[in-house]
Amino acid sequence: MIPVFFLCLAGSSYAFQTAPEAPPPPAQERPASEVGQAPDPVKMGAARAGGTVMSGAPVDRKSYTIGAEDVLQITVWGNQQISGSYTVRPDGMISVPLIKEVQASGRTPAQLEDNIAQALKDRKMVIDPNVTVSVGQVHSRKYYIQGEVNKPGAYDLAVPTTILEGLVNAGGFRDFAKRGKIRILRGSKELKFNYDQVIHAKHLEQNIMLEPGDQIIVP
């Protein structure tokens, strides 16, 4: 006679080996209203927006024109006294140790490199100066967004930016924004922008590049 203990053990082993696997949990279903919809770039921007994020944006050293309030990073190899960060004053000048006043506004970073290098040579401070000028932060070129957006205000135009990209930076629309009647004021001109058309790839010619001083108005 087989002891009851071994019968129970065998039954437990059989149950363990033959127990059916639990079905995987059902995938979360998307609402029918969202199926087939393209992502809204402004809503996506609103989810990750944290304010203006133009700091440290790359610029073309040979074509970008330095302006007031721009933050420059100047490096003179072997000279820590001059190397450092400089903010362009409203008068377009920067104060550089050993050289004093230097005109920065209206020049490209490459031109400013040559100016500083020549000034060091003229004063016989450095025989063969190796100077590098980069734009750390662009603040002289701005566009403006006002009206029914979550983050109205001034935004740095550090890199080429379209109207749609500008609206993304504003953190999304408020509930009653008239997205089809957006206006861009450019000097004496008024341009139209229909957000709903553009995000559905219609009349894409509206999505032009922003220029310094542009005002985007969302009614």
C-alpha positions in Angstrom: 0.0 0.0 0.0 1.4 3.4 -1.1 1.6 5.9 1.8 -0.8 8.8 1.6 2.2 11.2 1.9 3.6 10.1 -1.5 0.2 10.2 -3.2 -0.2 13.9 -2.2 3.3 14.7 -3.3 2.8 13.1 -6.7 -0.5 14.9 -7.2 1.0 18.2 -6.3 3.9 17.6 -8.8 1.4 16.8 -11.6 -0.7 19.8 -10.9 2.4 22.0 -11.0 3.5 20.7 -14.3 0.2 20.8 -16.1 -1.2 24.0 -14.7 -2.2 26.3 -17.6 -0.4 29.6 -18.1 -2.3 32.7 -17.1 -3.3 34.8 -20.2 -1.4 38.0 -20.6 -3.2 41.1 -19.4 -5.2 42.8 -22.2 -3.5 45.8 -23.9 -4.9 49.2 -22.9 -7.3 50.3 -25.6 -7.1 53.8 -27.1 -10.3 55.8 -27.3 -11.9 55.5 -30.7 -11.6 59.3 -31.1 -7.8 59.0 -31.0 -7.4 56.2 -33.4 -5.8 57.3 -36.7 -5.1 60.9 -35.5 -1.7 62.5 -36.2 0.1 63.8 -33.1 -0.5 67.4 -32.3 3.0 69.1 -32.3 1.8 72.0 -30.0 0.3 69.6 -27.5 3.5 67.5 -27.6 5.5 70.7 -27.0 3.2 71.7 -24.1 4.0 68.4 -22.4 7.8 69.0 -22.5 7.9 72.8 -22.5 9.8 74.3 -19.6 10.2 77.9 -20.9 12.5 79.3 -23.5 15.2 76.8 -24.4 17.4 78.7 -26.8 20.4 79.0 -24.5 23.6 77.7 -26.1 22.0 77.2 -29.5 24.5 76.8 -32.3 25.0 79.7 -34.7 27.1 80.1 -37.9 30.3 81.8 -36.8 30.8 83.4 -40.2 27.3 84.7 -40.9 25.6 85.4 -37.5 25.7 89.0 -36.5 26.3 89.6 -32.8 23.9 92.0 -31.1 23.1 93.5 -27.7 22.5 91.1 -24.8 24.1 88.2 -26.6 26.4 86.2 -24.3 29.8 85.5 -25.8 32.4 82.9 -24.8 35.9 84.2 -25.6 38.9 82.0 -25.3 42.5 83.1 -25.7 44.8 80.1 -25.6 47.3 80.4 -22.7 45.7 83.5 -21.3 43.1 83.0 -18.5 42.9 86.7 -17.8 41.0 87.4 -21.0 39.3 84.0 -21.5 35.7 84.0 -20.1 32.1 84.9 -20.7 31.1 88.4 -21.9 27.6 89.9 -22.3 27.3 92.5 -25.0 26.1 95.8 -23.6 23.3 97.9 -25.1 25.9 100.1 -26.7 27.3 97.0 -28.5 30.6 97.0 -26.6 32.3 94.5 -24.3 35.0 95.2 -21.7 38.0 92.9 -22.2 40.9 92.9 -19.8 44.2 94.2 -21.2 42.3 95.5 -24.3 39.5 97.5 -22.5 36.6 98.4 -24.9 35.9 96.2 -27.9 33.0 96.7 -30.4 31.1 93.4 -30.6 27.7 94.3 -31.9 27.4 94.2 -35.7 30.3 91.8 -36.1 30.4 88.1 -36.7 32.2 85.8 -34.2 34.9 85.2 -36.7 35.4 89.0 -37.2 35.5 89.6 -33.5 38.2 86.9 -33.2 40.3 88.8 -35.7 39.7 92.2 -33.9 40.8 90.8 -30.5 43.8 89.1 -31.9 44.9 92.2 -33.7 44.4 94.3 -30.5 46.6 91.9 -28.6 49.3 92.1 -31.3 49.2 95.9 -31.4 49.7 96.1 -27.6 52.5 93.5 -27.8 50.7 91.4 -25.2 50.6 88.2 -27.2 53.0 87.5 -30.1 50.7 85.0 -31.9 47.3 85.0 -30.2 45.0 82.1 -30.8 41.5 83.5 -30.2 38.1 81.7 -30.3 34.8 83.5 -30.0 31.5 81.5 -29.7 28.0 82.6 -29.0 26.8 80.9 -25.8 23.4 82.5 -25.7 21.4 84.5 -28.3 19.3 87.3 -26.8 19.5 90.0 -29.4 17.1 88.3 -31.8 13.6 87.7 -30.5 10.0 86.9 -31.6 6.9 87.5 -29.5 3.8 85.4 -28.8 0.7 86.8 -27.2 -2.9 85.8 -26.7 -4.5 82.4 -26.0 -1.3 80.4 -25.4 0.0 78.9 -22.2 3.3 80.7 -22.2 3.1 84.1 -23.9 6.2 86.3 -24.0 9.4 86.9 -25.8 11.5 84.0 -27.3 15.1 84.0 -28.5 15.4 83.4 -32.2 18.7 81.6 -32.0 18.2 79.1 -34.9 15.9 79.1 -38.0 12.3 78.7 -36.6 9.0 78.3 -38.3 5.7 79.6 -37.0 4.6 76.1 -36.0 7.8 75.6 -34.1 7.4 79.0 -32.4 3.9 78.0 -31.2 5.3 74.7 -29.8 7.7 76.8 -27.6 4.6 78.6 -26.2 3.5 75.5 -24.5 0.2 74.8 -26.3 -3.1 76.6 -26.7 -5.7 77.6 -24.1 -9.2 76.2 -24.3 -10.8 78.9 -26.4 -8.0 79.7 -28.7 -9.0 80.4 -32.3 -6.3 78.3 -34.0 -7.5 79.0 -37.5 -7.2 82.8 -37.1 -3.6 83.3 -35.9 -1.9 86.5 -37.1 1.7 87.4 -37.5 2.6 91.1 -37.4 5.8 91.8 -39.3 6.5 95.5 -39.4 3.6 97.0 -41.4 2.6 93.6 -42.7 0.0 91.2 -41.3 0.3 87.5 -42.2 -2.3 84.8 -41.7 -1.7 81.3 -40.2 -4.3 78.5 -39.9 -2.9 76.0 -37.4 -5.5 73.3 -38.2 -4.7 73.4 -41.9 -0.9 73.2 -41.4 -0.9 70.2 -39.0 -3.0 68.3 -41.6 -0.4 69.2 -44.3 -2.7 71.7 -46.1 -1.5 75.1 -47.3 2.0 74.6 -45.9 3.2 77.8 -47.5 1.7 79.5 -44.4 4.4 78.0 -42.2 7.1 80.5 -43.0 10.3 81.2 -41.1 10.1 83.7 -38.3 12.1 86.9 -38.4 13.4 89.0 -35.5 10.6 91.2 -34.2 7.8 89.1 -35.4 4.7 89.1 -33.2 2.5 86.0 -33.2 -1.1 86.8 -32.0 -3.4 83.9 -31.1 -7.0 85.3 -30.6 
